[in-house]
């Protein structure tokens, strides 16, 4: 491990989180539509404020061409911003992956692992380079971390990884005192299509006092049977 990696890792992880806040702004179509609507609303507002003589002048101008030019400019700018956001997201992902692979600090490992899981839900294939380390850290967090919310997030992440080695630990997590952990653990078992967990899933569906756990158990059972 290189000197001062702990300080470097904390800065990287914080910067990566801030990067993602800028990145996750919706898809390109929504961005362009929003900007078009803002331009249209602003145009109506300005038109209503113009005196009659100015309106006559404006009507005679080449505004159709101007409007097309502005529309093209909006599309180009929005596309460029989306490209830059995606590029920065990939860079942030690489920085956090580096933290996870290199640090020996359990706290930083946890933060990095949960960050990666949270921001790769739609593209879990991006986790292939850190899957082994990520699996080990998530397993440890789910089993023994004092933060109940982090235990739940780790259980959800293990389901996302689709690694059947997690089944026994997830079964144990369905007995956690915190219902959100039980809910995420049983849902992860459904994601894994762990047929050996069917009896436990049915128990939670019938007997757990928490409606959220029962709902997740129902979803898990549907996945097993689907």
Backbone as a ProteinNet text record, in pm:
[ID]
protein_1_A
[PRIMARY]
XXXXXXXXXXXXXXXXXXXXXXXXXXXXXXXXXXXXXXXXXXXXXXXXXXXXXXXXXXXXXXXXXXXXXXXXXXXXXXXXXXXXXXXXXXXXXXXXXXXXXXXXXXXXXXXXXXXXXXXXXXXXXXXXXXXXXXXXXXXXXXXXXXXXXXXXXXXXXXXXXXXXXXXXXXXXXXXXXXXXXXXXXXXXXXXXXXXXXXXXXXXXXXXXXXXXXXXXXXXXXXXXXX
[TERTIARY]
85	0	88.8	61.2	144.6	124.2	224.2	211.8	94.5	32.2	-77.7	-195.1	-207.1	-319.8	-451.8	-455.3	-580.9	-632.2	-543.5	-585.7	-624.6	-545.1	-577.1	-712.6	-740	-864.2	-984.2	-972.7	-1085.4	-1115	-1009.4	-1031.3	-1093.6	-1042	-1094.8	-1240.6	-1272.9	-1409.3	-1504.9	-1465.2	-1550.4	-1568	-1457.8	-1465.7	-1551.5	-1540.3	-1620.2	-1767.6	-1802.7	-1942.9	-1995.7	-1916.1	-1958.2	-1971	-1876.8	-1885.4	-2017.3	-2057.9	-2178.3	-2301.4	-2300.9	-2413.5	-2431.6	-2318.8	-2329.7	-2368.1	-2329.7	-2352.5	-2497.5	-2556.6	-2688.7	-2795.9	-2817.8	-2915.6	-3022.6	-3040.5	-3143.4	-3084.2	-3166.7	-3114.4	-3119.6	-3063.1	-3047.1	-3180.4	-3275.1	-3405.5	-3476.8	-3475.2	-3541.1	-3472.6	-3340.6	-3265.4	-3301.7	-3305.2	-3338.2	-3481.6	-3574.9	-3715.3	-3733.9	-3665.3	-3674.9	-3625.9	-3515	-3460.7	-3550.7	-3610.5	-3704.6	-3825.3	-3878.4	-3994.4	-3960.8	-3841.9	-3800	-3789.2	-3734.6	-3722.7	-3860	-3952.7	-4087.5	-4158.9	-4149.6	-4214	-4154.9	-4021.4	-3957	-3998.5	-4014.1	-4055.3	-4195.3	-4288	-4424.1	-4424.9	-4342.9	-4336.6	-4284	-4176.7	-4118	-4215.3	-4282.4	-4379.5	-4492.3	-4537	-4644.4	-4602.7	-4472.8	-4423.9	-4389	-4379.8	-4341.5	-4454.6	-4421.7	-4523.9	-4569.9	-4690.7	-4745.1	-4652.5	-4582.5	-4494.5	-4379.2	-4326.5	-4218.4	-4267.9	-4392.2	-4447.6	-4459.2	-4500.1	-4510.7	-4374	-4273.7	-4137.1	-4087.8	-4115.8	-4070.1	-4135.5	-4263.6	-4335.9	-4273	-4209.5	-4151.5	-4009.7	-3950.1	-3811.4	-3796	-3671.8	-3643.5	-3638.1	-3743.8	-3737.3	-3751.5	-3805.1	-3810.1	-3670.3	-3583.3	-3444.9	-3373.5	-3400.2	-3338.7	-3382.4	-3512.4	-3564.4	-3498.8	-3483.4	-3417.8	-3272.2	-3207.6	-3069.4	-3058	-3150.6	-3149	-3177.9	-3272.5	-3305	-3183.7	-3112.4	-2992.2	-2885.6	-2872.9	-2774.1	-2806	-2935.4	-2977.1	-2943	-2969.4	-2941.9	-2792.4	-2712	-2566.8	-2511.8	-2555.8	-2508.5	-2549.6	-2676.8	-2724.8	-2648.6	-2622.2	-2548.3	-2405.2	-2344	-2206.4	-2201.3	-2298.6	-2302.3	-2322.2	-2411	-2436.2	-2310.8	-2239.5	-2116	-2013.3	-1996.8	-1901.1	-1941.1	-2071.5	-2118.8	-2087.5	-2111.8	-2084.1	-1934.1	-1854.7	-1710.3	-1663.4	-1715.7	-1675.9	-1723.5	-1840.7	-1890.1	-1794.8	-1747.2	-1653.4	-1524.2	-1478.4	-1357.3	-1379.4	-1496	-1526.7	-1531.8	-1591.5	-1599.6	-1460.4	-1369.7	-1233.8	-1162.7	-1184.3	-1118.7	-1167.3	-1298.3	-1352.2	-1311.6	-1306.3	-1259.5	-1114.9	-1034.1	-894.7	-887.2	-972.9	-977.6	-1010.3	-1114	-1156.8	-1045.3	-974.8	-871.5	-745.8	-715	-585.3	-587.8	-698.4	-697.4	-717.6	-660	-682.6	-767.8	-813.3	-897.9	-1040.5	-1093.7	-1228.3	-1336.4	-1320.8	-1419	-1421.4	-1303.6	-1295.8	-1342.7	-1310.8	-1358.7	-1511.2	-1572.2	-1718.6	-1776.1	-1722.6	-1774	-1759.2	-1643.7	-1620.1	-1713.8	-1729.3	-1815.1	-1960	-2010.7	-2149.3	-2168.9	-2068.6	-2075.8	-2085.9	-2000.2	-1999.7	-2131.8	-2185.8	-2313.4	-2425.2	-2426.7	-2533.1	-2534.2	-2417.1	-2407.7	-2380.1	-2397.8	-2382.8	-2505.5	-2616.5	-2736.2	-2783.9	-2777.9	-2826.5	-2722.4	-2596.4	-2489	-2397.2	-2447.7	-2363.8	-2241.6	-2241.5	-2124.8	-2001.1	-2021.5	-1907.7	-1830.9	-1889	-1825.3	-1734	-1718.7	-1647.2	-1502.2	-1439.7	-1298.9	-1279.5	-1386.5	-1372.9	-1467.3	-1522.3	-1625.9	-1578.4	-1458.1	-1410.2	-1396.1	-1329.1	-1310.2	-1444.2	-1526.8	-1657.3	-1743.7	-1742.1	-1819.5	-1775.8	-1645.4	-1594.7	-1632.8	-1620.7	-1651.9	-1801.1	-1884.8	-2029.5	-2072.8	-2011.5	-2044.1	-2010.2	-1895.4	-1854.3	-1947.1	-1981	-2068.4	-2205	-2261	-2394	-2395.4	-2288.4	-2285.6	-2257.7	-2179	-2131.1	-2129.7	-2168.5	-2158.9	-2263	-2225.5	-2320.9	-2429.3	-2406.1	-2505.5	-2608.6	-2731.3	-2834.1	-2864.7	-2863.1	-2890.4	-2781.8	-2656.9	-2548.1	-2556.7	-2602.2	-2623	-2727.2	-2832	-2936.4	-2883	-2805.4	-2748.4	-2653	-2579	-2487.8	-2564.8	-2675	-2757.5	-2812	-2858.2	-2907.7	-2796.7	-2676.1	-2563.9	-2524.8	-2533.9	-2501.8	-2600.4	-2724.5	-2820.2	-2785.6	-2736.3	-2699	-2581.7	-2489.8	-2372.6	-2406.3	-2519.8	-2565.3	-2461.9	-2406.1	-2307	-2371.2	-2388	-2459	-2384.7	-2259.2	-2187.4	-2247	-2329.2	-2387.4	-2513.3	-2563.6	-2695	-2699.5	-2601.9	-2604.9	-2603.4	-2519	-2511.2	-2640.8	-2702.5	-2830.2	-2941.1	-2939.5	-3037.4	-3023.2	-2899.2	-2875.9	-2924.3	-2905.6	-2947.2	-3099	-3172.6	-3319.1	-3366.9	-3274.4	-3308.3	-3264	-3214.5	-3168.6	-3283.8	-3250.9	-3354.2	-3416.8	-3345.5	-3393.6	-3471.3	-3597.6	-3679.2	-3626.9	-3563.8	-3514.3	-3403.3	-3321.2	-3217.3	-3281.9	-3382.3	-3452	-3514.8	-3574.3	-3640.9	-3540.8	-3427.5	-3328.8	-3262.7	-3245.6	-3184.9	-3275.9	-3404	-3495.3	-3512.5	-3511.8	-3520.6	-3396.9	-3279.7	-3156.2	-3161.6	-3219.3	-3234	-3321.1	-3422.3	-3504.6	-3426.7	-3345.4	-3262	-3167.3	-3116.2	-3023.4	-3095.3	-3228.2	-3309	-3259	-3241.7	-3188.5	-3301.9	-3317.4	-3428.2	-3417.9	-3294.7	-3278.2	-3331.2	-3360.6	-3412	-3564.1	-3630.5	-3774.6	-3853.3	-3818.5	-3893.1	-3880.7	-3761.1	-3740.3	-3815.7	-3817.4	-3890.6	-4039.5	-4092	-4233.7	-4263.3	-4169.6	-4187.1	-4199.9	-4111.4	-4115.3	-4243.8	-4287.9	-4411.4	-4531.6	-4532.2	-4647.4	-4638.2	-4516.4	-4504.9	-4439.6	-4364.2	-4293.4	-4394.2	-4369.5	-4463.5	-4457.8	-4347.5	-4329.4	-4385.2	-4469.4	-4531.6	-4427.9	-4323.3	-4219.9	-4145.5	-4118.5	-4051.7	-4142.1	-4268	-4361.5	-4372.8	-4372.2	-4378.7	-4257.5	-4139.2	-4017.1	-4013.2	-4064.5	-4068.7	-4159.6	-4270.3	-4361	-4292.2	-4217.2	-4143.5	-4037.8	-3970.1	-3866.3	-3925.3	-4040.2	-4105.4	-4147.8	-4196	-4235.7	-4116.4	-4000.9	-3880.8	-3838.5	-3853.9	-3819.9	-3910.9	-4034.2	-4132.5	-4142.9	-4080.5	-4090.4	-3999.1
-119	0	124.3	220.4	338.6	428.2	512.1	600.3	694.7	723	820.8	782.4	654	612	640.8	632.3	658.5	797.4	898.9	1036.5	1051.5	992.9	998.5	936.6	823.8	752.3	832.4	895.3	974.7	1090.5	1156.4	1266.3	1214.6	1100.9	1045.7	1008.8	943.8	897.4	1014.4	1117.9	1234.8	1303.9	1321.5	1387.2	1306.4	1173.2	1089.9	1104.5	1110.6	1129.9	1260.5	1368.4	1497.4	1493	1421.6	1407.1	1345.1	1241.4	1171.4	1258.5	1345.4	1435.9	1521.3	1555.7	1632.4	1544.2	1416.7	1328	1283.8	1245.5	1186.1	1293.8	1339.7	1446.1	1405.1	1279.5	1234.6	1209.5	1152.4	1119.5	1239.1	1220.3	1329.6	1383.3	1293.9	1337.9	1429.4	1392.5	1475.3	1610.7	1611.4	1736.9	1830.7	1778.4	1861.8	1912.3	1824.7	1864	1974	1959.1	2060.7	2196.5	2195.5	2321.9	2383.5	2300.8	2352.4	2417.7	2352.3	2406.9	2540.3	2549.3	2674.9	2786.5	2754.5	2854.9	2900.8	2804.6	2839.2	2927.4	2890	2970.3	3110.9	3118.3	3249.6	3333.3	3268.5	3340.9	3398.8	3318.6	3368.7	3485.8	3474.7	3581.9	3711.5	3699.4	3818	3878	3790.1	3837.8	3917.5	3871.8	3942.6	4078.1	4098.1	4225.4	4326.6	4279.3	4369.3	4466.7	4593.4	4688.3	4649.9	4692.8	4654.8	4686	4798.4	4834	4735.4	4690.7	4593.1	4457.6	4421.7	4294.5	4291.5	4405.5	4411.6	4395.1	4456.3	4444.7	4300.8	4238	4100.5	4005.2	4027.9	3939.8	3939	4047.5	4054.1	4002.4	3957.8	3912.5	3765.4	3723.1	3582.8	3491.3	3491.8	3422.4	3271.2	3224.3	3078.8	3018.6	3086.1	3039.5	3051.5	3163.8	3183.5	3073.6	3040.7	2936.7	2801.9	2769.5	2643.4	2642.5	2757.3	2766.3	2746.6	2811.4	2794.8	2650.5	2586.8	2447	2357.1	2381.8	2304.3	2326	2451.6	2483.1	2412.6	2411.1	2344.1	2195.9	2134	1990.6	1962.1	2044	2023.4	2040.2	2146.1	2171.7	2059.2	2015.9	1908.9	1779.1	1748.7	1626.3	1632.5	1749.8	1765	1749.9	1810.1	1798.2	1653.3	1582.2	1441.7	1357.6	1383.7	1309.9	1335.4	1461.7	1496.1	1435.8	1432.8	1373.3	1223.8	1155.8	1012.1	984.5	1068.3	1052.2	1070.9	1172.4	1196.9	1085.4	1027.3	914.4	796.5	768.3	656.4	683.1	807.8	841.4	824.8	869.4	855.1	707.8	626.9	482.7	421.6	461.4	407	449.6	573.6	620	541.5	520.2	449	302	243.9	105.5	92.8	194	193.7	196.6	277.4	283	145.2	82.2	-48.1	-151.7	-149	-250.3	-227.6	-103.5	-75.1	-49.4	0.4	35.2	-87.4	-80	-184.3	-131.5	-9.1	52.6	-1.1	-75	-132	-26.2	90.2	195.8	245.2	265.6	308.6	198.6	74.3	-36.4	-36.6	-16.4	-15.9	98.3	218.3	333.2	316	264.3	243.9	137.3	27.4	-81.7	-36.2	34.9	79.8	185.3	268.9	368.5	298.9	199.3	128.6	58.4	-5.2	-74.7	24.4	134.2	232.9	292.3	307.9	378.8	287.4	158.3	66.1	-23.3	19.1	-65.8	-95.8	3.4	-16.6	-83.8	-85.3	-144.8	-227.9	-336.5	-417.5	-477.1	-483.2	-537.4	-449.8	-324.5	-236.4	-277.5	-367.5	-409.7	-530.2	-578.7	-706	-700.4	-583	-573.9	-575.3	-554.8	-550.6	-650.1	-741	-829.6	-907.7	-963.5	-1045.4	-965.6	-851.8	-768.2	-712.7	-673.7	-617.8	-719.5	-842.5	-948.5	-967.4	-974.4	-996.3	-881.9	-758.7	-643.5	-638.3	-660.2	-657.1	-766.5	-882.7	-993.3	-956.4	-894.4	-853.2	-745.3	-648.8	-539.7	-593.1	-679.8	-732.7	-815.1	-886.5	-977.3	-907.5	-799.3	-749	-597.8	-523.2	-377.6	-326.7	-232.4	-181.1	-92.6	-38.9	47.1	-38.5	-35.9	-123.9	-89.1	39	76.9	26.2	29.4	-21.6	-173.1	-242	-387.2	-415.8	-334.3	-353	-323.6	-218	-183.5	-292.1	-351.2	-458.9	-581.4	-613.3	-726.4	-703.7	-583.4	-550.4	-564.6	-519.5	-529.1	-671.8	-760	-901.1	-962.2	-919.6	-966	-915.9	-794.4	-735.1	-808.9	-858.4	-928.5	-1066.4	-1121.2	-1253	-1362.5	-1365.1	-1466.8	-1561.3	-1687.1	-1783	-1815.1	-1777	-1799.1	-1717.7	-1619.9	-1533.3	-1590.4	-1702.5	-1752.2	-1778.4	-1849.2	-1881.7	-1755.5	-1659.3	-1534.7	-1455.5	-1458.4	-1388.1	-1454.6	-1586.3	-1656.7	-1615.1	-1602.9	-1558.4	-1414.7	-1332.1	-1192.1	-1176.6	-1278	-1269.4	-1280.1	-1306.2	-1311	-1184.2	-1087.2	-962	-894.7	-824.6	-758.5	-639.9	-585	-467.6	-512.6	-475.1	-525.9	-490.4	-373.4	-335.7	-429.7	-477.7	-574.4	-705.3	-749.5	-873.5	-859.4	-743	-720.7	-726.8	-659.9	-659.4	-795.7	-867.3	-1000.5	-1098.3	-1094.3	-1188.2	-1151.2	-1021.6	-980.4	-1024.9	-1015.4	-1061.3	-1210.9	-1287.6	-1432	-1457.5	-1375.8	-1387.9	-1354.2	-1249.1	-1213.3	-1325.5	-1393.5	-1504.3	-1631.7	-1628.3	-1748.1	-1867.7	-1843.2	-1944.9	-2038.3	-2147.1	-2239	-2299.9	-2314.5	-2371.9	-2279.4	-2154.6	-2058.4	-2046.3	-2127.3	-2109.8	-2124.7	-2222.4	-2241	-2119.6	-2066.1	-1948.3	-1827.1	-1813.5	-1702.6	-1713.9	-1835.6	-1856.1	-1825.6	-1860.7	-1829	-1677.3	-1602.8	-1457.4	-1400.2	-1456.4	-1409.1	-1429.2	-1537.6	-1570.6	-1514	-1507.3	-1483.2	-1351.6	-1285.5	-1164.8	-1055	-982.3	-879.9	-753.3	-736.9	-613.9	-630.1	-536.5	-545.1	-532.6	-453.3	-438.6	-568.3	-641.9	-771.4	-869	-871.1	-962.1	-927.5	-797.9	-757.2	-801.6	-785.6	-829.9	-981.7	-1051.6	-1197.8	-1242.5	-1171.9	-1204.8	-1186.3	-1074.8	-1051.2	-1158.3	-1197.1	-1299.8	-1432.2	-1466.6	-1592.6	-1591.9	-1478.1	-1466.6	-1485.3	-1436.6	-1454.4	-1602	-1669.3	-1812	-1892.8	-1853.5	-1929.6	-1884.4	-1767.4	-1711.5	-1778.6
0	0	0	-85.8	-96.4	23.4	59.3	174	158.3	273.3	279.2	190.5	160.7	77.1	144.5	277.6	347.3	318.5	327.9	300.2	154.5	65.8	-76.5	-104.5	-40.4	-64.8	-18.9	96.4	145.6	51.8	2	-91.8	-220	-268.5	-393.2	-378.6	-266.8	-247.1	-235.3	-162.7	-149.6	-283.4	-357.2	-486.3	-582	-575.6	-664.2	-634.9	-506.9	-472.4	-524.8	-514.5	-567	-718.4	-783.7	-928.4	-968.3	-894.9	-933.6	-917.2	-816	-800.5	-924.9	-989.6	-1112.4	-1230.4	-1223.1	-1336	-1346.1	-1230.1	-1232.5	-1245.4	-1366.2	-1387.7	-1487.7	-1506.2	-1598.6	-1735.9	-1823.3	-1955.3	-2048.8	-2166.5	-2261.4	-2309.1	-2337.2	-2387	-2289.3	-2161.6	-2060.4	-2048.8	-2057	-2047.5	-2161.3	-2282.7	-2398.8	-2389.3	-2353.3	-2342.7	-2238.6	-2126	-2021.1	-2070.2	-2139.7	-2189.2	-2296.1	-2381.5	-2479.8	-2412.7	-2311.2	-2240.5	-2174.5	-2116.5	-2054.2	-2157	-2273.7	-2380.3	-2427.9	-2444.4	-2489.8	-2388	-2260.4	-2155.8	-2149.1	-2160.1	-2157.7	-2277.9	-2393.9	-2514.6	-2499.4	-2444.4	-2423	-2324.7	-2221.3	-2121.3	-2182.6	-2260.1	-2323.9	-2425.4	-2501.4	-2601.6	-2537	-2422.6	-2353.1	-2301.5	-2279	-2226.4	-2335.4	-2461.1	-2569.6	-2604.1	-2636.3	-2684.5	-2824.7	-2867	-2999.8	-3116	-3111.9	-3224.3	-3238.3	-3126.7	-3129.6	-3181.7	-3144	-3189.8	-3342	-3401.2	-3546.6	-3611.4	-3550.7	-3603.8	-3595.7	-3482	-3461.5	-3560	-3588.7	-3681.4	-3819.6	-3857.5	-3991.2	-3999.8	-3888.7	-3887.8	-3924.4	-3948.4	-3986.9	-3864.7	-3783.6	-3655.2	-3665.8	-3778.9	-3797.6	-3804.2	-3879.2	-3890.2	-3756.1	-3685.6	-3555.2	-3457.5	-3461	-3372.1	-3400.2	-3529.9	-3564.6	-3517	-3531.4	-3485.1	-3335.4	-3260.7	-3115.2	-3075.4	-3146.5	-3116.1	-3138.1	-3248.9	-3274.9	-3169.3	-3125.8	-3023.3	-2891.7	-2854.6	-2731.4	-2737.8	-2852	-2866.6	-2856.9	-2922.5	-2919.6	-2778.1	-2709.5	-2573.7	-2479.7	-2490	-2402.6	-2427.6	-2555	-2587.8	-2534.7	-2547.5	-2498	-2346.3	-2277	-2130.8	-2088.2	-2157.7	-2123.2	-2143.6	-2252.4	-2278.5	-2168.6	-2130.1	-2025.7	-1891.8	-1862.1	-1737.2	-1733	-1844.1	-1848.8	-1835.4	-1898.6	-1889.4	-1745.7	-1677.1	-1538.9	-1446.9	-1479.2	-1399.8	-1408.4	-1530.2	-1545.2	-1468.4	-1470.5	-1396.1	-1246	-1198.6	-1055.9	-1017.5	-1104.5	-1077.8	-1066.9	-1155.1	-1149.9	-1021.4	-978.7	-856.5	-734.6	-725.6	-609.8	-615	-734.4	-747.9	-701.1	-730.6	-686.4	-534	-473	-327.1	-271.1	-325.3	-274.4	-287.3	-398.8	-422.9	-341.5	-305.5	-245.8	-95.2	-43	98.5	186.6	306.4	406.8	521.9	511	612.7	597.6	696	683.2	658.3	720.3	699.8	556.6	499.2	359.3	264.9	298.7	216.3	211.2	327.3	332.4	249.6	268.8	196.2	45.8	3.8	-138.6	-195.2	-123	-170.2	-184.2	-84.4	-90	-197.8	-219.9	-327.5	-462.7	-484	-612	-638.2	-535.4	-551.7	-583.3	-510.5	-527.5	-668	-727.1	-853.5	-972.9	-954	-1067.3	-1079.5	-1022.9	-1024.1	-1165.6	-1252.5	-1389.1	-1477.5	-1432.5	-1512.3	-1422.6	-1364.8	-1274.2	-1341.3	-1474.9	-1544.4	-1521.8	-1482.5	-1455.5	-1329.8	-1252	-1127.3	-1145	-1266.4	-1286.3	-1238.7	-1246.2	-1206	-1054.8	-979.6	-832.8	-764.4	-840.8	-785.9	-664.5	-670.9	-560.2	-432.2	-440.3	-321.9	-275	-369.2	-335.8	-262.5	-309.7	-245.4	-100.1	-77.2	58.3	153.1	104	188.7	220	120	142.5	239.4	226.7	316.4	461.1	479.2	613.7	669.8	587.5	632.3	671.3	589.2	617.5	746.2	771	885.5	1017.9	1014.9	1143.9	1160.2	1060.4	1073.6	1174.6	1260.9	1360.1	1299.7	1178.4	1114.5	1041.5	1090.8	1033.5	887.5	853.6	715.9	622	667.4	584.8	570.6	674.2	661	552.4	551.2	450	310	296.5	165.9	117.2	210.4	173	126	192.5	150.4	9.4	-15.6	-148.8	-251.9	-216.4	-308.8	-341	-242.4	-267.4	-366.4	-359.9	-459.1	-598	-604.9	-733.6	-796.8	-714.5	-766.2	-822.4	-781.5	-832	-807.7	-688.8	-652.5	-550.7	-589.6	-504.5	-375	-364.7	-239.9	-124.7	-158.3	-55.2	7.2	-43.5	-0.2	150.4	203.2	346.7	432.5	395.5	472.4	461.4	345.5	328.2	408.7	414.5	497.5	643.8	687.2	824.7	843.9	742.6	751.6	755.6	709.3	718.4	863.8	956.1	1098.6	1172.1	1097.2	1157	1231.8	1340.2	1419.3	1346.4	1250.4	1178.3	1054.8	1040	928.9	791	777.8	646.1	600.4	695.4	660.1	615.6	690.3	652.5	513.7	488.7	360	244.4	260.3	152.5	136.3	246.4	238.2	164.7	196.5	130	-17.2	-46.3	-186.4	-264	-200.3	-264.6	-293	-202.7	-226.9	-349.5	-366.7	-486.8	-612.4	-605.4	-719.5	-757.6	-655.6	-679.9	-724.7	-718.6	-750	-668.9	-539.7	-448.6	-406.2	-478.8	-451.6	-312.4	-260.8	-127.8	-18.3	-55.2	42.9	38.3	-43.2	-62.9	67.7	148.3	273.5	365.4	374.8	458.5	403.5	272.6	210.3	241.2	236.1	267.6	414.8	501.3	644.1	665.3	599.3	613.6	555.1	444.5	381.6	473.3	546.4	630.3	771.8	826.1	970.1	1010.8	921	965.1	996.7	1106.8	1150.1	1065.1	988.6	911.3	768.8	727	594.9	483.7	507.7	406.2	381.5	488.4	474.7	400.1	435.9	367.9	219.1	188.2	48.2	-30.1	29.1	-38.2	-51.4	49	42.5	-71.2	-89	-199.5	-334.1	-349.5	-472.1	-494.7	-386.8	-399.3	-443.9	-385.4	-422.1	-568.6	-615.1	-755.2	-846.5	-804.8	-885.7	-890	-778.2	-775.3	-867.5	-873.4	-948.7	-1094.7	-1124	-1257.2	-1360.1
[MASK]
++++++++++++++++++++++++++++++++++++++++++++++++++++++++++++++++++++++++++++++++++++++++++++++++++++++++++++++++++++++++++++++++++++++++++++++++++++++++++++++++++++++++++++++++++++++++++++++++++++++++++++++++++++++++++++++++++

